[in-house]
Amino acid sequence: MDEPSAKEKAVLDVVGTIPRGFVMSYGDVADRAGLGSARFVGQALARWGDEVAWQRVVMSDGSFAKHLALEQQELLRAEGTPLNGDGKRVNMRSARFA
């Protein structure tokens, strides 16, 4: 079976540090992992996301992954993550994990 590459492991390690109720953007994860590509973070999570709390990574404006929006929204709501009034985005001001 495949194993995550070193860069993918770096992404998974960072995502693994995000506590319940908080999120990071794809760019935040890329920066923390020492990678230059938010897109790579998305690709790594698409491949290995079931090993971490993938739902805690959102777009920089707090919006959810398009193809998983309902599931991501439900998971984050259950964790008590602050959402904006319409519930369609995370309130990045209060939920961003720094």
Phi and psi in radians as a Rosetta constraint file:
Dihedral C 1 N 2 CA 2 C 2 CIRCULARHARMONIC -1.092 0.35
Dihedral N 2 CA 2 C 2 N 3 CIRCULARHARMONIC 2.690 0.35
Dihedral C 2 N 3 CA 3 C 3 CIRCULARHARMONIC -2.134 0.35
Dihedral N 3 CA 3 C 3 N 4 CIRCULARHARMONIC 2.604 0.35
Dihedral C 3 N 4 CA 4 C 4 CIRCULARHARMONIC -1.076 0.35
Dihedral N 4 CA 4 C 4 N 5 CIRCULARHARMONIC 2.512 0.35
Dihedral C 4 N 5 CA 5 C 5 CIRCULARHARMONIC -1.211 0.35
Dihedral N 5 CA 5 C 5 N 6 CIRCULARHARMONIC 2.993 0.35
Dihedral C 5 N 6 CA 6 C 6 CIRCULARHARMONIC -1.035 0.35
Dihedral N 6 CA 6 C 6 N 7 CIRCULARHARMONIC -0.716 0.35
Dihedral C 6 N 7 CA 7 C 7 CIRCULARHARMONIC -1.173 0.35
Dihedral N 7 CA 7 C 7 N 8 CIRCULARHARMONIC -0.698 0.35
Dihedral C 7 N 8 CA 8 C 8 CIRCULARHARMONIC -1.141 0.35
Dihedral N 8 CA 8 C 8 N 9 CIRCULARHARMONIC -0.696 0.35
Dihedral C 8 N 9 CA 9 C 9 CIRCULARHARMONIC -1.078 0.35
Dihedral N 9 CA 9 C 9 N 10 CIRCULARHARMONIC -0.678 0.35
Dihedral C 9 N 10 CA 10 C 10 CIRCULARHARMONIC -1.062 0.35
Dihedral N 10 CA 10 C 10 N 11 CIRCULARHARMONIC -0.730 0.35
Dihedral C 10 N 11 CA 11 C 11 CIRCULARHARMONIC -1.086 0.35
Dihedral N 11 CA 11 C 11 N 12 CIRCULARHARMONIC -0.863 0.35
Dihedral C 11 N 12 CA 12 C 12 CIRCULARHARMONIC -1.084 0.35
Dihedral N 12 CA 12 C 12 N 13 CIRCULARHARMONIC -0.660 0.35
Dihedral C 12 N 13 CA 13 C 13 CIRCULARHARMONIC -1.091 0.35
Dihedral N 13 CA 13 C 13 N 14 CIRCULARHARMONIC -0.778 0.35
Dihedral C 13 N 14 CA 14 C 14 CIRCULARHARMONIC -1.130 0.35
Dihedral N 14 CA 14 C 14 N 15 CIRCULARHARMONIC -0.842 0.35
Dihedral C 14 N 15 CA 15 C 15 CIRCULARHARMONIC -1.051 0.35
Dihedral N 15 CA 15 C 15 N 16 CIRCULARHARMONIC -0.610 0.35
Dihedral C 15 N 16 CA 16 C 16 CIRCULARHARMONIC -1.134 0.35
Dihedral N 16 CA 16 C 16 N 17 CIRCULARHARMONIC -0.283 0.35
Dihedral C 16 N 17 CA 17 C 17 CIRCULARHARMONIC -1.558 0.35
Dihedral N 17 CA 17 C 17 N 18 CIRCULARHARMONIC -0.186 0.35
Dihedral C 17 N 18 CA 18 C 18 CIRCULARHARMONIC -1.304 0.35
Dihedral N 18 CA 18 C 18 N 19 CIRCULARHARMONIC 2.080 0.35
Dihedral C 18 N 19 CA 19 C 19 CIRCULARHARMONIC -1.325 0.35
Dihedral N 19 CA 19 C 19 N 20 CIRCULARHARMONIC 2.806 0.35
Dihedral C 19 N 20 CA 20 C 20 CIRCULARHARMONIC -0.923 0.35
Dihedral N 20 CA 20 C 20 N 21 CIRCULARHARMONIC 2.450 0.35
Dihedral C 20 N 21 CA 21 C 21 CIRCULARHARMONIC 1.514 0.35
Dihedral N 21 CA 21 C 21 N 22 CIRCULARHARMONIC -0.024 0.35
Dihedral C 21 N 22 CA 22 C 22 CIRCULARHARMONIC -2.228 0.35
Dihedral N 22 CA 22 C 22 N 23 CIRCULARHARMONIC 2.842 0.35
Dihedral C 22 N 23 CA 23 C 23 CIRCULARHARMONIC -2.450 0.35
Dihedral N 23 CA 23 C 23 N 24 CIRCULARHARMONIC 2.895 0.35
Dihedral C 23 N 24 CA 24 C 24 CIRCULARHARMONIC -2.309 0.35
Dihedral N 24 CA 24 C 24 N 25 CIRCULARHARMONIC 2.675 0.35
Dihedral C 24 N 25 CA 25 C 25 CIRCULARHARMONIC -1.426 0.35
Dihedral N 25 CA 25 C 25 N 26 CIRCULARHARMONIC 2.872 0.35
Dihedral C 25 N 26 CA 26 C 26 CIRCULARHARMONIC -0.998 0.35
Dihedral N 26 CA 26 C 26 N 27 CIRCULARHARMONIC -0.705 0.35
Dihedral C 26 N 27 CA 27 C 27 CIRCULARHARMONIC -1.154 0.35
Dihedral N 27 CA 27 C 27 N 28 CIRCULARHARMONIC -0.674 0.35
Dihedral C 27 N 28 CA 28 C 28 CIRCULARHARMONIC -1.036 0.35
Dihedral N 28 CA 28 C 28 N 29 CIRCULARHARMONIC -0.798 0.35
Dihedral C 28 N 29 CA 29 C 29 CIRCULARHARMONIC -1.102 0.35
Dihedral N 29 CA 29 C 29 N 30 CIRCULARHARMONIC -0.776 0.35
Dihedral C 29 N 30 CA 30 C 30 CIRCULARHARMONIC -1.036 0.35
Dihedral N 30 CA 30 C 30 N 31 CIRCULARHARMONIC -0.778 0.35
Dihedral C 30 N 31 CA 31 C 31 CIRCULARHARMONIC -1.096 0.35
Dihedral N 31 CA 31 C 31 N 32 CIRCULARHARMONIC -0.823 0.35
Dihedral C 31 N 32 CA 32 C 32 CIRCULARHARMONIC -1.133 0.35
Dihedral N 32 CA 32 C 32 N 33 CIRCULARHARMONIC -0.581 0.35
Dihedral C 32 N 33 CA 33 C 33 CIRCULARHARMONIC -1.456 0.35
Dihedral N 33 CA 33 C 33 N 34 CIRCULARHARMONIC -0.062 0.35
Dihedral C 33 N 34 CA 34 C 34 CIRCULARHARMONIC 1.330 0.35
Dihedral N 34 CA 34 C 34 N 35 CIRCULARHARMONIC 0.451 0.35
Dihedral C 34 N 35 CA 35 C 35 CIRCULARHARMONIC -1.900 0.35
Dihedral N 35 CA 35 C 35 N 36 CIRCULARHARMONIC 2.728 0.35
Dihedral C 35 N 36 CA 36 C 36 CIRCULARHARMONIC -1.710 0.35
Dihedral N 36 CA 36 C 36 N 37 CIRCULARHARMONIC 0.068 0.35
Dihedral C 36 N 37 CA 37 C 37 CIRCULARHARMONIC -2.284 0.35
Dihedral N 37 CA 37 C 37 N 38 CIRCULARHARMONIC 1.968 0.35
Dihedral C 37 N 38 CA 38 C 38 CIRCULARHARMONIC -1.124 0.35
Dihedral N 38 CA 38 C 38 N 39 CIRCULARHARMONIC -0.579 0.35
Dihedral C 38 N 39 CA 39 C 39 CIRCULARHARMONIC -1.080 0.35
Dihedral N 39 CA 39 C 39 N 40 CIRCULARHARMONIC -0.674 0.35
Dihedral C 39 N 40 CA 40 C 40 CIRCULARHARMONIC -1.077 0.35
Dihedral N 40 CA 40 C 40 N 41 CIRCULARHARMONIC -0.664 0.35
Dihedral C 40 N 41 CA 41 C 41 CIRCULARHARMONIC -1.032 0.35
Dihedral N 41 CA 41 C 41 N 42 CIRCULARHARMONIC -0.799 0.35
Dihedral C 41 N 42 CA 42 C 42 CIRCULARHARMONIC -1.064 0.35
Dihedral N 42 CA 42 C 42 N 43 CIRCULARHARMONIC -0.710 0.35
Dihedral C 42 N 43 CA 43 C 43 CIRCULARHARMONIC -1.162 0.35
Dihedral N 43 CA 43 C 43 N 44 CIRCULARHARMONIC -0.711 0.35
Dihedral C 43 N 44 CA 44 C 44 CIRCULARHARMONIC -1.130 0.35
Dihedral N 44 CA 44 C 44 N 45 CIRCULARHARMONIC -0.712 0.35
Dihedral C 44 N 45 CA 45 C 45 CIRCULARHARMONIC -1.224 0.35
Dihedral N 45 CA 45 C 45 N 46 CIRCULARHARMONIC -0.586 0.35
Dihedral C 45 N 46 CA 46 C 46 CIRCULARHARMONIC -1.087 0.35
Dihedral N 46 CA 46 C 46 N 47 CIRCULARHARMONIC -0.602 0.35
Dihedral C 46 N 47 CA 47 C 47 CIRCULARHARMONIC -1.531 0.35
Dihedral N 47 CA 47 C 47 N 48 CIRCULARHARMONIC -0.692 0.35
Dihedral C 47 N 48 CA 48 C 48 CIRCULARHARMONIC -2.152 0.35
Dihedral N 48 CA 48 C 48 N 49 CIRCULARHARMONIC 0.154 0.35
Dihedral C 48 N 49 CA 49 C 49 CIRCULARHARMONIC -1.050 0.35
Dihedral N 49 CA 49 C 49 N 50 CIRCULARHARMONIC -0.411 0.35
Dihedral C 49 N 50 CA 50 C 50 CIRCULARHARMONIC -1.198 0.35
Dihedral N 50 CA 50 C 50 N 51 CIRCULARHARMONIC -0.149 0.35
Dihedral C 50 N 51 CA 51 C 51 CIRCULARHARMONIC -1.553 0.35
Dihedral N 51 CA 51 C 51 N 52 CIRCULARHARMONIC -0.160 0.35
Dihedral C 51 N 52 CA 52 C 52 CIRCULARHARMONIC -2.445 0.35
Dihedral N 52 CA 52 C 52 N 53 CIRCULARHARMONIC 3.070 0.35
Dihedral C 52 N 53 CA 53 C 53 CIRCULARHARMONIC -1.424 0.35
Dihedral N 53 CA 53 C 53 N 54 CIRCULARHARMONIC 1.290 0.35
Dihedral C 53 N 54 CA 54 C 54 CIRCULARHARMONIC -0.963 0.35
Dihedral N 54 CA 54 C 54 N 55 CIRCULARHARMONIC -0.518 0.35
Dihedral C 54 N 55 CA 55 C 55 CIRCULARHARMONIC -1.113 0.35
Dihedral N 55 CA 55 C 55 N 56 CIRCULARHARMONIC -0.266 0.35
Dihedral C 55 N 56 CA 56 C 56 CIRCULARHARMONIC -1.473 0.35
Dihedral N 56 CA 56 C 56 N 57 CIRCULARHARMONIC 0.140 0.35
Dihedral C 56 N 57 CA 57 C 57 CIRCULARHARMONIC -2.025 0.35
Dihedral N 57 CA 57 C 57 N 58 CIRCULARHARMONIC 2.134 0.35
Dihedral C 57 N 58 CA 58 C 58 CIRCULARHARMONIC -2.268 0.35
Dihedral N 58 CA 58 C 58 N 59 CIRCULARHARMONIC 3.039 0.35
Dihedral C 58 N 59 CA 59 C 59 CIRCULARHARMONIC -1.169 0.35
Dihedral N 59 CA 59 C 59 N 60 CIRCULARHARMONIC 2.810 0.35
Dihedral C 59 N 60 CA 60 C 60 CIRCULARHARMONIC -1.088 0.35
Dihedral N 60 CA 60 C 60 N 61 CIRCULARHARMONIC -0.418 0.35
Dihedral C 60 N 61 CA 61 C 61 CIRCULARHARMONIC -1.579 0.35
Dihedral N 61 CA 61 C 61 N 62 CIRCULARHARMONIC 0.103 0.35
Dihedral C 61 N 62 CA 62 C 62 CIRCULARHARMONIC 1.569 0.35
Dihedral N 62 CA 62 C 62 N 63 CIRCULARHARMONIC -0.013 0.35
Dihedral C 62 N 63 CA 63 C 63 CIRCULARHARMONIC -1.366 0.35
Dihedral N 63 CA 63 C 63 N 64 CIRCULARHARMONIC 2.813 0.35
Dihedral C 63 N 64 CA 64 C 64 CIRCULARHARMONIC -1.577 0.35
Dihedral N 64 CA 64 C 64 N 65 CIRCULARHARMONIC 2.840 0.35
Dihedral C 64 N 65 CA 65 C 65 CIRCULARHARMONIC -1.057 0.35
Dihedral N 65 CA 65 C 65 N 66 CIRCULARHARMONIC 2.231 0.35
Dihedral C 65 N 66 CA 66 C 66 CIRCULARHARMONIC -0.946 0.35
Dihedral N 66 CA 66 C 66 N 67 CIRCULARHARMONIC -0.829 0.35
Dihedral C 66 N 67 CA 67 C 67 CIRCULARHARMONIC -1.369 0.35
Dihedral N 67 CA 67 C 67 N 68 CIRCULARHARMONIC -0.179 0.35
Dihedral C 67 N 68 CA 68 C 68 CIRCULARHARMONIC -2.220 0.35
Dihedral N 68 CA 68 C 68 N 69 CIRCULARHARMONIC 0.348 0.35
Dihedral C 68 N 69 CA 69 C 69 CIRCULARHARMONIC -0.983 0.35
Dihedral N 69 CA 69 C 69 N 70 CIRCULARHARMONIC -0.842 0.35
Dihedral C 69 N 70 CA 70 C 70 CIRCULARHARMONIC -1.135 0.35
Dihedral N 70 CA 70 C 70 N 71 CIRCULARHARMONIC -0.775 0.35
Dihedral C 70 N 71 CA 71 C 71 CIRCULARHARMONIC -1.130 0.35
Dihedral N 71 CA 71 C 71 N 72 CIRCULARHARMONIC -0.761 0.35
Dihedral C 71 N 72 CA 72 C 72 CIRCULARHARMONIC -1.106 0.35
Dihedral N 72 CA 72 C 72 N 73 CIRCULARHARMONIC -0.766 0.35
Dihedral C 72 N 73 CA 73 C 73 CIRCULARHARMONIC -1.043 0.35
Dihedral N 73 CA 73 C 73 N 74 CIRCULARHARMONIC -0.798 0.35
Dihedral C 73 N 74 CA 74 C 74 CIRCULARHARMONIC -1.096 0.35
Dihedral N 74 CA 74 C 74 N 75 CIRCULARHARMONIC -0.787 0.35
Dihedral C 74 N 75 CA 75 C 75 CIRCULARHARMONIC -1.098 0.35
Dihedral N 75 CA 75 C 75 N 76 CIRCULARHARMONIC -0.773 0.35
Dihedral C 75 N 76 CA 76 C 76 CIRCULARHARMONIC -1.193 0.35
Dihedral N 76 CA 76 C 76 N 77 CIRCULARHARMONIC -0.694 0.35
Dihedral C 76 N 77 CA 77 C 77 CIRCULARHARMONIC -1.057 0.35
Dihedral N 77 CA 77 C 77 N 78 CIRCULARHARMONIC -0.750 0.35
Dihedral C 77 N 78 CA 78 C 78 CIRCULARHARMONIC -1.110 0.35
Dihedral N 78 CA 78 C 78 N 79 CIRCULARHARMONIC -0.488 0.35
Dihedral C 78 N 79 CA 79 C 79 CIRCULARHARMONIC -1.460 0.35
Dihedral N 79 CA 79 C 79 N 80 CIRCULARHARMONIC -0.102 0.35
Dihedral C 79 N 80 CA 80 C 80 CIRCULARHARMONIC 1.425 0.35
Dihedral N 80 CA 80 C 80 N 81 CIRCULARHARMONIC 0.349 0.35
Dihedral C 80 N 81 CA 81 C 81 CIRCULARHARMONIC -1.200 0.35
Dihedral N 81 CA 81 C 81 N 82 CIRCULARHARMONIC 2.250 0.35
Dihedral C 81 N 82 CA 82 C 82 CIRCULARHARMONIC -1.111 0.35
Dihedral N 82 CA 82 C 82 N 83 CIRCULARHARMONIC 2.179 0.35
Dihedral C 82 N 83 CA 83 C 83 CIRCULARHARMONIC -1.921 0.35
Dihedral N 83 CA 83 C 83 N 84 CIRCULARHARMONIC 2.779 0.35
Dihedral C 83 N 84 CA 84 C 84 CIRCULARHARMONIC -1.218 0.35
Dihedral N 84 CA 84 C 84 N 85 CIRCULARHARMONIC 2.946 0.35
Dihedral C 84 N 85 CA 85 C 85 CIRCULARHARMONIC -0.890 0.35
Dihedral N 85 CA 85 C 85 N 86 CIRCULARHARMONIC -0.670 0.35
Dihedral C 85 N 86 CA 86 C 86 CIRCULARHARMONIC -1.448 0.35
Dihedral N 86 CA 86 C 86 N 87 CIRCULARHARMONIC -0.129 0.35
Dihedral C 86 N 87 CA 87 C 87 CIRCULARHARMONIC 1.294 0.35
Dihedral N 87 CA 87 C 87 N 88 CIRCULARHARMONIC 0.095 0.35
Dihedral C 87 N 88 CA 88 C 88 CIRCULARHARMONIC -1.676 0.35
Dihedral N 88 CA 88 C 88 N 89 CIRCULARHARMONIC 0.025 0.35
Dihedral C 88 N 89 CA 89 C 89 CIRCULARHARMONIC -2.627 0.35
Dihedral N 89 CA 89 C 89 N 90 CIRCULARHARMONIC 2.713 0.35
Dihedral C 89 N 90 CA 90 C 90 CIRCULARHARMONIC -1.394 0.35
Dihedral N 90 CA 90 C 90 N 91 CIRCULARHARMONIC 2.494 0.35
Dihedral C 90 N 91 CA 91 C 91 CIRCULARHARMONIC -1.376 0.35
Dihedral N 91 CA 91 C 91 N 92 CIRCULARHARMONIC 1.666 0.35
Dihedral C 91 N 92 CA 92 C 92 CIRCULARHARMONIC -1.129 0.35
Dihedral N 92 CA 92 C 92 N 93 CIRCULARHARMONIC -0.486 0.35
Dihedral C 92 N 93 CA 93 C 93 CIRCULARHARMONIC -1.093 0.35
Dihedral N 93 CA 93 C 93 N 94 CIRCULARHARMONIC -0.671 0.35
Dihedral C 93 N 94 CA 94 C 94 CIRCULARHARMONIC -1.815 0.35
Dihedral N 94 CA 94 C 94 N 95 CIRCULARHARMONIC -0.285 0.35
Dihedral C 94 N 95 CA 95 C 95 CIRCULARHARMONIC -1.851 0.35
Dihedral N 95 CA 95 C 95 N 96 CIRCULARHARMONIC -0.158 0.35
Dihedral C 95 N 96 CA 96 C 96 CIRCULARHARMONIC -1.221 0.35
Dihedral N 96 CA 96 C 96 N 97 CIRCULARHARMONIC 2.230 0.35
Dihedral C 96 N 97 CA 97 C 97 CIRCULARHARMONIC -1.544 0.35
Dihedral N 97 CA 97 C 97 N 98 CIRCULARHARMONIC 2.103 0.35
